[in-house]
Amino acid sequence: MTSTRLLDVKELEVTFRLDDGLFRAVSDLSFSLEAGKTLGLVGESGSGKSLTALSLLRLIPKPGIISKGEIYFKGENLLALPDEQMRTIRGNKISMIFQEPMTALNPVLTIGAQIAEALLIHTEISPEEAHQKAVDMLGHVGIPDAAARALDYPHNLSGGMRQRAVIAMALICEPEILIADEATTALDTTVQAQILDLLIDLQQEFNMAILFISHNLGVVSEIADDVMVMYGGRLMESSPASHIFSAPQHPYTKGLLSTLPRPELRGQLLPTIEGSVPTRYDQLDGCRFAPRCTEASDECLGDIPIYQNAMGQQAACIKVDDKI
């Protein structure tokens, strides 16, 4: 499997114009993604994860805009492309699995028709060929009796089967980058594990890059090669997955890891991070996590640089300056 850099995001900023002024929902975010690799994007709800994903497809909802930065796909700046050219990439070269399959699927169209639609948009294939490829892809993602299921409507399928259908829809054009936004959140533990195994198998087959978005570090640990932790629209920590789970640097990362269930805590209340993500986190001075951080001091209200160690771990916290 070759490792080719497919995506470079540089100093991304996403801004919303609200009644009380500009809201910078994502600030100065930079990262890259390689073929055959999975980048886990982690953070609580409201951290800017989904906005980051939608930026890659230029699907930021109004009144939001990408106000700064560059997004390069195979060396081409997506933000500079005409809309028509961007449509040839969206759903074709870069595809996305959305959070809730029932909202991603059209209730009045059959599963097969919805999967075939992407092929009809992006290729010159006939409707008959597109339908057969849709059936083949349904079988490929583990749906039994795929020919019959292709004629079903979304409400006829279980939650796990609907999620597999959404994955089939995202993969039908064999994208080079797959964005999975909370793709397993609404599923029970057994089906969740099956979907993760499926994504890993399909990645190996197609050599896809995957941006896997989740609020659950435990799930991310099962699939990610590298992990990026966001809070308040900013990068808190990024690291190879093995290091972030064995030696987390940022207090926010440590807090997220502490909330994971562990056998020795059976029967006890799990630890929590006190408070919640502020509504207008962009108006905070210094580190945006400082109001909730047990290690915060007055120094945290100033500019917070990003420190990096020899193992490639980065952390935006002055408290790790002398040890990262």
C-alpha positions as CSV (number, residue, x, y, z in Angstrom):
1,M,0.0,0.0,0.0
2,T,1.5,3.3,-1.0
3,S,1.3,6.5,1.1
4,T,0.7,9.5,-1.1
5,R,-0.4,12.8,0.4
6,L,-3.9,13.6,-0.9
7,L,-5.0,16.5,1.2
8,D,-3.3,19.5,2.7
9,V,-5.4,21.9,4.8
10,K,-3.6,25.2,5.7
11,E,-4.8,27.7,8.3
12,L,-8.5,27.0,7.7
13,E,-10.9,29.5,9.2
14,V,-14.7,29.2,9.1
15,T,-16.7,32.3,10.0
16,F,-20.5,32.9,10.6
17,R,-22.0,36.4,10.4
18,L,-24.4,36.6,13.4
19,D,-26.6,39.4,14.7
20,D,-24.0,40.1,17.4
21,G,-21.0,40.0,15.0
22,L,-18.6,37.5,13.4
23,F,-18.3,34.1,15.0
24,R,-15.1,32.2,14.1
25,A,-16.2,28.6,14.4
26,V,-12.9,27.1,13.2
27,S,-9.6,29.0,13.5
28,D,-6.1,28.4,12.1
29,L,-6.5,24.7,11.5
30,S,-3.9,22.8,9.5
31,F,-3.5,19.1,8.8
32,S,-2.8,16.6,6.0
33,L,-4.2,13.2,4.9
34,E,-2.4,10.4,3.1
35,A,-3.8,7.6,0.9
36,G,-4.4,4.4,2.9
37,K,-4.3,6.2,6.2
38,T,-7.0,7.2,8.7
39,L,-7.0,10.5,10.6
40,G,-9.2,10.5,13.6
41,L,-10.8,13.9,14.4
42,V,-12.0,14.0,18.0
43,G,-13.8,16.5,20.2
44,E,-17.1,17.2,22.0
45,S,-20.1,18.4,20.1
46,G,-19.6,22.0,19.1
47,S,-15.8,21.7,18.7
48,G,-15.9,22.4,15.0
49,K,-15.4,18.8,13.7
50,S,-18.3,18.6,11.3
51,L,-17.6,22.2,10.0
52,T,-14.1,21.1,9.2
53,A,-15.4,18.1,7.2
54,L,-18.0,20.2,5.4
55,S,-15.2,22.7,4.5
56,L,-13.4,20.0,2.5
57,L,-16.5,19.6,0.3
58,R,-17.3,23.4,0.3
59,L,-20.7,22.7,1.9
60,I,-20.6,25.1,4.8
61,P,-24.2,26.1,5.6
62,K,-25.1,29.7,5.2
63,P,-24.5,32.2,6.7
64,G,-21.1,30.5,7.2
65,I,-18.1,31.0,4.9
66,I,-14.6,29.8,4.6
67,S,-13.0,33.1,5.4
68,K,-9.3,32.1,5.3
69,G,-7.0,29.3,4.4
70,E,-6.3,26.8,1.6
71,I,-7.5,23.3,1.0
72,Y,-5.3,21.3,-1.5
73,F,-6.5,18.1,-3.0
74,K,-3.6,16.4,-4.9
75,G,-2.0,19.8,-5.3
76,E,-5.1,21.7,-6.5
77,N,-6.7,24.4,-4.3
78,L,-10.3,23.4,-3.9
79,L,-11.3,26.8,-2.7
80,A,-10.2,28.3,-6.0
81,L,-12.2,25.9,-8.2
82,P,-15.4,27.0,-10.1
83,D,-18.6,25.4,-8.7
84,E,-19.0,23.1,-11.7
85,Q,-15.5,21.7,-11.3
86,M,-16.0,21.3,-7.5
87,R,-19.1,19.2,-8.2
88,T,-17.0,16.7,-10.2
89,I,-14.9,16.1,-7.0
90,R,-17.7,16.2,-4.4
91,G,-19.2,12.7,-4.0
92,N,-16.8,11.3,-6.6
93,K,-13.1,11.9,-5.5
94,I,-14.1,13.0,-2.0
95,S,-17.1,11.4,-0.4
96,M,-18.9,11.6,2.9
97,I,-20.8,9.4,5.3
98,F,-23.2,11.7,7.2
99,Q,-24.1,11.3,10.9
100,E,-27.6,9.9,10.7
101,P,-28.4,7.4,7.9
102,M,-32.2,8.1,8.0
103,T,-31.5,11.8,7.2
104,A,-28.9,11.0,4.5
105,L,-31.3,8.7,2.7
106,N,-34.3,9.8,0.7
107,P,-37.4,8.0,2.1
108,V,-39.3,8.0,-1.2
109,L,-36.5,6.5,-3.3
110,T,-35.3,2.9,-3.2
111,I,-31.9,2.1,-1.8
112,G,-30.6,1.0,-5.2
113,A,-31.8,4.1,-7.0
114,Q,-30.0,6.4,-4.4
115,I,-26.7,4.5,-4.7
116,A,-26.9,4.4,-8.5
117,E,-27.6,8.2,-8.7
118,A,-24.0,9.1,-7.9
119,L,-22.8,6.9,-10.8
120,L,-25.3,8.5,-13.2
121,I,-24.1,12.0,-12.2
122,H,-20.4,11.4,-12.4
123,T,-20.1,8.8,-15.2
124,E,-21.7,8.1,-18.6
125,I,-22.9,4.7,-17.5
126,S,-26.4,3.5,-18.4
127,P,-29.1,3.3,-15.8
128,E,-29.1,-0.5,-16.0
129,E,-25.3,-0.7,-15.5
130,A,-25.6,1.8,-12.6
131,H,-28.3,-0.3,-10.9
132,Q,-26.2,-3.5,-11.2
133,K,-23.1,-1.7,-9.8
134,A,-25.3,-0.5,-6.9
135,V,-26.4,-4.1,-6.2
136,D,-22.8,-5.2,-6.4
137,M,-21.7,-2.5,-3.9
138,L,-24.5,-3.4,-1.5
139,G,-23.2,-7.0,-1.5
140,H,-19.7,-5.7,-1.1
141,V,-20.6,-3.8,2.1
142,G,-22.1,-6.9,3.6
143,I,-25.8,-6.6,2.9
144,P,-27.3,-10.1,2.2
145,D,-29.6,-10.7,-0.8
146,A,-28.4,-7.4,-2.2
147,A,-30.6,-7.5,-5.4
148,A,-33.8,-7.6,-3.2
149,R,-32.5,-5.0,-0.7
150,A,-31.8,-2.6,-3.6
151,L,-35.5,-2.5,-4.2
152,D,-36.3,-1.7,-0.6
153,Y,-36.9,1.8,0.9
154,P,-34.9,3.1,3.8
155,H,-37.6,2.3,6.4
156,N,-37.5,-1.4,5.4
157,L,-33.9,-1.7,6.6
158,S,-32.5,-1.9,10.2
159,G,-30.2,0.8,11.5
160,G,-27.1,-1.2,10.7
161,M,-28.2,-2.0,7.2
162,R,-29.1,1.6,6.5
163,Q,-25.6,2.6,7.6
164,R,-24.1,0.0,5.3
165,A,-26.3,1.4,2.5
166,V,-25.0,4.9,3.2
167,I,-21.4,3.6,3.1
168,A,-22.2,1.9,-0.2
169,M,-23.5,5.2,-1.6
170,A,-20.3,7.0,-0.5
171,L,-18.1,4.3,-2.0
172,I,-19.9,3.7,-5.3
173,C,-17.5,6.1,-7.2
174,E,-14.5,4.7,-5.5
175,P,-13.4,8.0,-3.8
176,E,-9.8,8.7,-2.9
177,I,-10.9,10.3,0.4
178,L,-13.8,9.2,2.6
179,I,-15.1,11.4,5.3
180,A,-17.0,9.5,8.0
181,D,-18.8,11.9,10.3
182,E,-20.0,10.1,13.5
183,A,-20.6,7.1,11.2
184,T,-21.1,4.6,14.1
185,T,-22.6,6.8,16.8
186,A,-26.2,5.7,16.6
187,L,-25.4,2.0,16.4
188,D,-25.2,-0.6,19.1
189,T,-21.7,-1.9,20.1
190,T,-21.8,-5.1,18.0
191,V,-23.0,-3.3,14.8
192,Q,-20.5,-0.5,15.5
193,A,-17.6,-3.0,15.6
194,Q,-18.9,-4.5,12.3
195,I,-18.9,-1.1,10.6
196,L,-15.4,-0.3,11.8
197,D,-14.1,-3.6,10.5
198,L,-15.9,-3.0,7.2
199,L,-14.3,0.5,6.8
200,I,-10.9,-1.0,7.5
201,D,-11.3,-3.7,4.9
202,L,-12.6,-1.3,2.3
203,Q,-9.8,1.1,3.0
204,Q,-7.2,-1.7,2.4
205,E,-9.0,-2.7,-0.8
206,F,-9.3,0.8,-2.3
207,N,-6.3,2.4,-0.6
208,M,-8.6,5.3,0.5
209,A,-7.7,8.0,3.0
210,I,-10.3,8.3,5.7
211,L,-11.1,11.3,7.9
212,F,-12.9,9.6,10.8
213,I,-14.9,12.1,13.0
214,S,-16.1,11.1,16.4
215,H,-16.5,12.4,20.0
216,N,-15.4,8.9,21.3
217,L,-11.7,8.4,21.6
218,G,-12.4,4.7,22.3
219,V,-13.9,4.2,18.8
220,V,-11.2,6.3,17.2
221,S,-8.5,4.0,18.8
222,E,-9.9,1.1,16.8
223,I,-9.3,2.7,13.4
224,A,-7.1,5.7,13.4
225,D,-3.4,5.9,12.4
226,D,-3.2,9.5,13.6
227,V,-5.4,11.6,15.9
228,M,-6.3,15.3,16.0
229,V,-8.1,16.7,19.0
230,M,-10.2,19.8,18.5
231,Y,-11.8,22.1,21.1
232,G,-13.5,25.4,20.5
233,G,-12.7,25.4,16.8
234,R,-8.9,25.0,17.4
235,L,-6.3,22.3,17.4
236,M,-5.5,21.1,21.0
237,E,-3.3,18.1,20.2
238,S,-2.3,16.0,17.2
239,S,-0.3,12.8,17.4
240,P,0.3,9.3,16.0
241,A,-2.5,7.3,17.6
242,S,-0.2,5.0,19.6
243,H,1.3,8.0,21.3
244,I,-1.9,9.9,22.0
245,F,-3.4,7.0,23.9
246,S,-0.2,6.0,25.8
247,A,1.1,9.5,26.5
248,P,-1.5,12.3,26.0
249,Q,-0.1,15.8,26.4
250,H,-2.9,18.3,26.5
251,P,-5.2,18.5,29.5
252,Y,-8.2,18.3,27.3
253,T,-7.0,15.0,25.7
254,K,-6.3,13.6,29.1
255,G,-9.8,14.6,30.2
256,L,-11.4,12.9,27.2
257,L,-9.4,9.7,27.8
258,S,-10.4,9.7,31.5
259,T,-14.1,9.5,30.6
260,L,-13.6,6.2,28.7
261,P,-15.1,3.1,30.5
262,R,-12.5,0.9,32.1
263,P,-12.9,-2.5,33.9
264,E,-11.5,-1.2,37.2
265,L,-14.3,1.5,37.2
266,R,-17.1,-1.0,36.9
267,G,-20.0,0.1,39.1
268,Q,-18.6,3.6,39.6
269,L,-19.6,6.9,38.0
270,L,-17.3,7.8,35.1
271,P,-15.2,10.9,35.5
272,T,-16.5,14.0,33.5
273,I,-15.0,17.2,32.2
274,E,-16.8,19.9,34.2
275,G,-18.8,22.5,32.2
276,S,-19.4,22.6,28.4
277,V,-18.1,24.1,25.2
278,P,-18.9,27.9,25.4
279,T,-21.3,29.2,22.8
280,R,-18.9,32.0,21.8
281,Y,-15.6,30.3,22.4
282,D,-14.0,32.6,19.7
283,Q,-14.3,35.5,22.1
284,L,-12.1,33.9,24.8
285,D,-8.6,35.1,25.3
286,G,-5.8,32.6,25.1
287,C,-6.5,28.9,25.4
288,R,-10.2,28.2,24.7
289,F,-10.2,25.2,27.1
290,A,-8.8,27.3,30.0
291,P,-12.2,28.0,31.7
292,R,-12.7,24.2,32.1
293,C,-9.1,23.2,32.7
294,T,-8.0,22.1,36.1
295,E,-4.4,23.1,35.3
296,A,-5.1,26.6,34.0
297,S,-3.3,29.7,35.2
298,D,-3.2,33.3,34.2
299,E,-0.5,32.5,31.6
300,C,-3.2,30.5,29.7
301,L,-5.0,33.7,28.8
302,G,-2.1,34.8,26.5
303,D,-1.1,33.5,23.1
304,I,-0.8,29.7,23.1
305,P,1.8,28.3,20.7
306,I,1.8,24.7,19.4
307,Y,4.7,22.7,20.8
308,Q,6.1,19.6,19.0
309,N,8.3,16.8,20.2
310,A,10.6,14.4,18.3
311,M,7.8,11.8,18.0
312,G,5.5,14.1,16.0
313,Q,3.2,14.9,18.9
314,Q,1.9,18.5,18.9
315,A,0.1,20.2,21.8
316,A,-1.2,23.7,22.2
317,C,-0.6,24.0,25.9
318,I,2.0,26.0,27.8
319,K,2.0,23.4,30.6
320,V,3.7,20.8,28.3
321,D,6.4,23.2,27.0
322,D,9.1,21.6,29.3
323,K,8.2,18.0,28.7
324,I,6.9,17.5,25.2
